[in-house]
Amino acid sequence: MTDPTHDEWMQMALDEAKRALDHDDVPVGAIVVGPDGWVVSSRHNERELTGDPTAHAEVLALRDAAAASGTWRLDDHTLVVTLEPCVMCAGAAQQARIGHVVFGATDLKAGALGSLYNVGSDPRFPHHYDVMMRVREPECAALLTAFFETRR
């Protein structure tokens, strides 16, 4: 069961994801919410825009959140993202010591928080974080499906 706050946060991430369409990037959006419930950062994929393979929404949002918070330790923050993070992004969340990750659509090809791997709870890592899956999944998946249908 999702909290209405998670639904609201996911709507913000969906709105952010749509901004990626302006420059032909895969529409993935991410926000980082601080311990007070306020959004600290909001970003979307920018790989096509910048030519940077690491410019995933999650990585960019975590960078901005660390800068805004004045620390790389985001243990009391929540990362909200429209698509299940890949290994790089799940690892970035782990390295940032993020407290929670909330995501929308699962990614059966590259998902690292339950689909293929489970970086957030892997006992081999020194930090673990809570994961909430499938928040507003139909809307998140539909945005991605529509994007990829135009490319086939």
C-alpha positions as CSV (number, residue, x, y, z in Angstrom):
1,M,0.0,0.0,0.0
2,T,1.4,3.4,-0.9
3,D,1.2,6.5,1.1
4,P,-0.5,9.5,-0.5
5,T,2.8,11.3,-0.1
6,H,4.6,8.7,-2.3
7,D,1.9,9.2,-5.0
8,E,2.5,13.0,-4.9
9,W,6.3,12.5,-5.0
10,M,6.0,10.1,-7.9
11,Q,3.8,12.7,-9.8
12,M,6.7,15.2,-9.4
13,A,9.1,12.6,-10.8
14,L,6.7,11.9,-13.7
15,D,6.5,15.6,-14.4
16,E,10.3,15.8,-14.4
17,A,10.6,12.7,-16.6
18,K,8.5,14.4,-19.3
19,R,11.2,17.2,-19.5
20,A,13.6,14.6,-21.0
21,L,11.4,14.4,-24.1
22,D,12.4,17.9,-25.0
23,H,15.9,16.6,-26.0
24,D,15.1,13.0,-27.0
25,D,16.3,11.4,-23.8
26,V,14.5,8.4,-22.3
27,P,11.8,9.9,-20.0
28,V,13.0,9.0,-16.6
29,G,12.6,11.4,-13.7
30,A,14.0,11.4,-10.2
31,I,13.6,13.6,-7.1
32,V,15.3,13.5,-3.8
33,V,13.2,14.3,-0.8
34,G,14.9,15.6,2.4
35,P,14.0,14.5,5.9
36,D,11.5,17.4,6.3
37,G,9.5,16.1,3.3
38,W,10.6,18.9,0.9
39,V,12.1,18.2,-2.5
40,V,15.8,18.9,-2.4
41,S,16.5,18.1,-6.1
42,S,14.7,17.1,-9.2
43,R,16.3,15.9,-12.4
44,H,15.7,13.9,-15.6
45,N,17.9,11.8,-17.9
46,E,20.3,13.9,-19.9
47,R,22.5,11.4,-21.7
48,E,21.5,12.5,-25.2
49,L,21.6,16.2,-24.2
50,T,25.1,16.0,-22.6
51,G,26.7,13.0,-24.3
52,D,27.4,11.7,-20.8
53,P,26.7,8.0,-20.2
54,T,26.4,8.6,-16.5
55,A,23.8,11.4,-16.8
56,H,20.9,9.3,-15.5
57,A,18.2,11.1,-13.6
58,E,19.1,9.4,-10.3
59,V,22.8,10.2,-10.5
60,L,22.1,13.9,-11.3
61,A,19.5,14.2,-8.6
62,L,21.8,12.6,-6.0
63,R,24.6,15.0,-7.0
64,D,22.3,18.0,-6.6
65,A,20.9,16.7,-3.3
66,A,24.4,16.3,-1.9
67,A,25.3,19.8,-3.0
68,A,22.1,21.3,-1.5
69,S,22.5,19.3,1.7
70,G,26.2,20.1,2.1
71,T,27.1,16.4,2.5
72,W,27.3,13.3,0.5
73,R,25.7,11.3,3.2
74,L,22.0,11.3,2.4
75,D,20.9,8.6,4.9
76,D,17.8,10.6,5.9
77,H,16.7,11.3,2.3
78,T,14.4,9.5,-0.1
79,L,15.1,9.0,-3.8
80,V,12.0,8.7,-5.9
81,V,12.4,7.6,-9.5
82,T,10.0,6.6,-12.3
83,L,12.0,3.6,-13.4
84,E,13.7,0.9,-11.3
85,P,17.4,2.0,-11.0
86,C,20.1,0.3,-13.0
87,V,23.2,-1.1,-11.3
88,M,25.0,2.2,-11.6
89,C,22.2,4.2,-10.1
90,A,21.4,1.7,-7.3
91,G,25.1,1.8,-6.5
92,A,25.1,5.5,-6.5
93,A,22.2,5.5,-4.0
94,Q,24.2,2.9,-1.9
95,Q,27.3,5.1,-2.0
96,A,25.2,8.2,-1.0
97,R,23.9,6.2,2.0
98,I,20.4,7.0,0.8
99,G,17.7,6.0,3.3
100,H,14.9,5.0,1.0
101,V,14.2,4.5,-2.7
102,V,10.8,4.6,-4.2
103,F,10.3,3.6,-7.8
104,G,7.5,3.2,-10.4
105,A,8.1,0.9,-13.3
106,T,10.1,-2.3,-12.9
107,D,13.0,-2.8,-15.4
108,L,13.3,-6.5,-16.3
109,K,16.3,-5.9,-18.5
110,A,18.5,-3.7,-16.2
111,G,16.7,-3.3,-12.8
112,A,19.0,-3.5,-9.8
113,L,16.4,-3.2,-7.0
114,G,14.5,-6.4,-7.3
115,S,14.3,-7.4,-11.0
116,L,17.8,-8.6,-11.8
117,Y,19.8,-7.7,-8.6
118,N,18.9,-6.3,-5.2
119,V,21.7,-3.8,-4.5
120,G,19.7,-2.1,-1.7
121,S,19.6,-5.1,0.5
122,D,22.7,-7.1,-0.7
123,P,24.4,-8.2,2.6
124,R,27.8,-7.9,1.0
125,F,27.5,-4.1,1.0
126,P,28.1,-2.1,4.1
127,H,24.9,0.1,3.7
128,H,21.4,-1.0,3.0
129,Y,18.3,1.0,2.1
130,D,14.5,0.4,2.1
131,V,12.9,0.0,-1.3
132,M,9.3,0.6,-2.2
133,M,8.4,-0.7,-5.7
134,R,5.6,-0.1,-8.3
135,V,4.3,3.3,-7.0
136,R,2.1,4.5,-9.9
137,E,3.7,1.8,-12.1
138,P,1.1,1.9,-14.9
139,E,1.7,5.7,-15.5
140,C,5.5,5.3,-15.3
141,A,5.5,2.3,-17.7
142,A,3.1,4.0,-20.1
143,L,5.4,7.0,-20.5
144,L,8.3,4.8,-21.3
145,T,6.3,2.5,-23.7
146,A,5.0,5.6,-25.6
147,F,8.6,6.9,-26.0
148,F,10.0,3.6,-27.3
149,E,7.0,3.0,-29.6
150,T,8.0,6.2,-31.5
151,R,11.4,4.8,-32.1
152,R,10.4,1.4,-33.6
